[in-house]
Amino acid sequence: MSPDKLIYMANQIATFFESKPHDEGVRGIADHISDFWEPRMRRQFFQLVETGTAGFKPLVLEAAPQIRRPAEA
């Protein structure tokens, strides 16, 4: 998946959860990505976050440590 598409998807999830209380929003983003994104997408997500790729909303970056890491390929 293109990095731009993955960033867009993560930010769309964050947009939904921005209306929730802060902690609930962070947990909601982490739970959604952990539960519904396939391991390959989560691996790419963590690569983008760890290389400092710009474009993620701050709420996505705050949720990142709570997202379940997939097993290495």
N, C-alpha and C positions, 0 to 999 in steps of 0.2 A: 504494500500500500504506500502511496506517496506520503512523505512526511507532512505535507500541507493538509492532506485529507485527514490524517490521524490527529493532527493538532486541532483541526476544525471540529472533528467529532468530540474530542475531549472538552473543548471549549463550549460546545453545545450542551453537553451534560452539565457543565459548570453553570451555564446560563439558567438552566432549569432550577438548580439547587441554590442559586443566589437569593431566591425569595425565602428560603428557610433560615432558621437561626444558624449562625456561623458554624458551630460544631456539628450540627445536624447536616448541614450542607457538605462539609468536608467528608464526613463519614458516608454520606449518600453517594458522593462522587467515587470514593474508594470502593464502596460496595458494588456500585453499578459496573465499574470497569473490571473489578475482580470477578464478578459473576457472569458478565455478558461478553467480555472481550476474550477472544481465543488467545491461547498462550503466545502465538506468533505476534499478535498485535501488542500484547503487554510487553514482550521482549523489545519490540521496536519502540514502544513508549518509553521504557526505561533507558534505552540507548539515547533517545532524543533528550530526555531530561538530564541524563548524566553528562552529555556533551554540551549542555547549556544552550540548546537550540531555543531561539526566541520564538515567541508567539503564544505560549501557553498562558492562560489566565492565572493570576496569583492563586486562586482557589484550587486549581488543578495541581499546581506545584505543592501546595500545602497538603493536599490529599495523597500525593505520590508515596510518602513513606508508609502509608496504611494500605496501599494496593498490594495484593498478593502477587509475589514474584513467581513467574513460571520456572519450571525446571530448565536448565540449560539444554539447548538443542544438541 
